[in-house]
C-alpha cells in the first residue's frame, strides 16, 4: 500500500525538531511521498519548505506561497521571491493561498489581492495551485474563475465545504483533498462530499501538525496519520483501503507531476 500526504507542514515548530522520527513514522505507515507546504510570511521563510525537500529529494516535494492569514505581508519583494523559488524543481505547486473569512487575520481586500496575484504567478510558472478557503466559498470560486486558474488547476486543500462546492470546484479544474476533519462526527457535509467525489478527483492529506484525525483528535498531527483518514474515507465510499490508497496516490502523482518513483 502506498499513500501520499498531499499537505503537511514539516517545517513547523511542532514537527521540525522531530523530523527524522516523523518521517520514520510516515514510512512505517505506508506513506511513499509527502508534499510539505511552504508558507512565506516573509522573504526569509519562503525557502523553508524547499530546504526540507532538498534534504529528502527521493520522497519529499514542496510548495511556496502566502497563506491568507499573512496576506498583509504580501508585497513586491515577497511576490518576486515566490516567483523565483517557485521555479525550483522541488517546488510542485504554488500555495497555499486563498481566503479565510473565519479568522479574518488579514483585511479581506488584502487577502483577495494576494490570492489573485499568486494565481498569476502559478499561471506564469505553469504549476498547480493549493487553495485554502474558509467561510469564503463563493468568493473563492469567483476569483478562481476570474483569474483563469483553470489554466493550471489545483487542489482545494483541507476540504470543509459540501458536495455542491466540490462539484463546482471540479468544474474549474480543482480536485478536493480531505484531511482529518472528515473523521469528525459533526462533519456530515464533508463526509457526504467525500462519498460523492469522483475517483479521479480525490486526495488525502493531514495538514500536520494541525487537525489530527480520530482517534488522535486534539494531539499533534503528523503525516503517518493520513492512513487513518484514508481508511475512514474508504469505508465511507465502500472501497478497500488499498483501492483508495492506489486511487489517491495516482491522482496526486498526476496533479503534482511527480515523475520520480515512489520511495
N, C-alpha and C positions, 0 to 999 in steps of 0.2 A: 504494500500500500504506500502511495506517495501523496503527500499533501503540500500545498503551497499556502503559506500565510501571506496574503497579499497586502497586509497593512499592519506594521508594528513599528515601534519607536525604540530601536536598540540603543540609540544614543541618549535615552532619557536617564535621569539621575537614579531612577529605581532599577534600571536594568544594566546600565553600562558597567557598574562596579562588579557585576556578576556575569560578565559577558560569556566567559568560557562555560560556566555552569549552565546558563540559559541556553546556549547553543547545543550543548551536550544533551540537555533535556529535550530539545526540539528534535534532534536526530533520533533519539530513542523513541519518540512519539510518532515517527514516520514522516517528519517534515523534510522535504527534499530541497526546498528553496524558500527564501524569505525576501520580502520587499520591505526595506527599512525606510521610513518616511522622513525626509528632511524638512524641517520647519525653520525657515530662515528669518529669525527675528531681527537679524542684522547681518551685515556682510560677513563677519567672523563666524557666524553659526551656519552659514549657507553650505559649508563643506563638511559639516559634522557627520551626516549620514553617509556621504561619499567615502569618508575615511573608514567607516565600518565596512562598507562593501569592498574596499580595496584590501582590507586585511583578510577577507574571506572571499576571494573572487570566484571560487568554484561553486558557491551556492547562495550568495547574498547579492542582491541588486538594491539600488537606492533611487530616491526621488528628491526633488528640491522644489520648494515653493513657500509661499507665505500664507499661513493659516489665517482665517478671518479674524481670530482674536487679536492678531498682530497687524491688522491692515493699516493701522496708523503709522507703522514703521516702513510701509512700502513707499520707497522713493526711487529716484533715478538710479542711484548707486546700487540699491538692492536689486532693482529690476535688471540692471546690467550684469550683476553677479549671477542672478538666476539664469540669465541667457548664456553666460559663459560656462557655468558649472553644468547647466543642462545639456551641453554638447558632449560631455564626457560619456564614454562607452558604458560605464556602470550605471548611469542615470537612465532609467527606463520609462519615466513619466515625469510630468510637471505637477506639483501639488504637494501637500493638499492645499486646496484653495476653495473659496466658496463664500457662503453666507451663514452667519449664526445669529439669528434674531432672538434666541432664547437667552443667551448671556449678554448680548449687546456690548461686548468688551470694547469694541471699536465702533465709532459712528457708522451708521448704515451706509451713508454715501461713500465713505472711505472703503468700506467692505466691497461695495459694488464696483468701485473704480479699480481696486486691486484685483478683483475677480476678472473683470474684463481685460485688464492689461496682461494678466498671466495667461489667459486663454490665447491672446495674441502671440505670446512667447511660444506656447505649446504648438500653435499652428505653424509658426515660423520654423521651429525645430522638428516639426512632424513627429511629435511624441504625444501619447495619450495623456489624459487629464484625470487627476484624482480629485473628486468633488466632495467637499464637506457641506452638508446642508442641514440646518435645524431651525424649525419654525419659519422657514422661508421657501417652502416648496414651489409655489407658483413663480416667485421671482427668480429662483434658481433656474427653472426650466426656461423662463423668458430670456434670461441672459445667455444661456447655452444656445438658444435658438438664434438670438440676435447677433451673437458673435461667431456664428457658423462653427461652433465647436464640433459639429458632426464631422468636419473635415478630418479630425484626429480621433474622435470618440474618447471613451474612457470609462471610468468607474464611479458610481455613486457609492461611496465608502460608508461603512457602519450604517447600513440601511435602516432607517427609522420611520419610514412613511408607510403607505399602503400599496396594495396591488395595482391600483389605478395609476399611482405615481410611477411605479416601476415600469408599467407598460409605456407611459408617455416618455419616460427617460430612455427606454429602449428604442422608441421611435426616433429619438435624436442621436442614437448610436452609443448609449451608455448602459452598461450592464450593472447589476446590483451585487454588492458584496455584503454578506451577512456576518455580523460579529456575535459575541456572546449575548447581546441583548435579545436575540431570537429565542434564547433558552429561558428567559424570564417569564413567569406565569402571566404577567399583565400584558405581554407583548402579542396579543391576539392578531392585530392587524399585520404586524411584521411576520408572524408565523404564516398567515394566510398568503402573504406576498411570496414567501419562500416556497410554499407549496405550489404556487402557480407559475413561478418564474421558469421560462423555457430552459431546457437542458444546456443550451449553448450560451446562456447569458447569466450564469450564476457563479459566484465566487465565495470563498470563505476567508475570514480574517480574524485577528484578535484585537487589534488596536492596542496591543500591550504597550505599556503596563496598565491600561485602563480596561474597564468593562469585562472583567473575568466572567466566564460562563458558569452556570450551575454545573458542578457543585462547589465551585471556587468563588462564588459571588462575594464581593467585599474584600477579596485578597488581591495581592499584586498579580496582574495577569502576565503571562509570558507565552511565546509562540507555541510551545508544546500543547497548550490548552486548546488550540484550534481543532484538535482531534475530537474534543468533546462537543464543540459547536457543529462540526461536520456530522458526527454521529446523531445528534439531535435532529438536524435538518434531514438526514437520510431517512430517519424514522417518520418524520412528518410527510415526506414525499413517497413513502412506501418503497424505498430503494435500499440496497445494502450500503454499508459504509464504503466498501471497496468501489462500488459503482459511483457513488457521489465523489469520492476522492479522485477517481480517474477522470470524471467529467470536469470537476472544478480545476484540476491540475492542467488538463488540456486547454481549458478556457484561459487560464492565467498565462500559460506559455504563449498562447496565440496573441492575447491582448498586449502583453508586455514584450513580445517578440524575443522570448528567452530561447536563444538558439543553442546555448550551451546545454550539454546533457545533464540530467539530474545527478546530484552528488550521490 
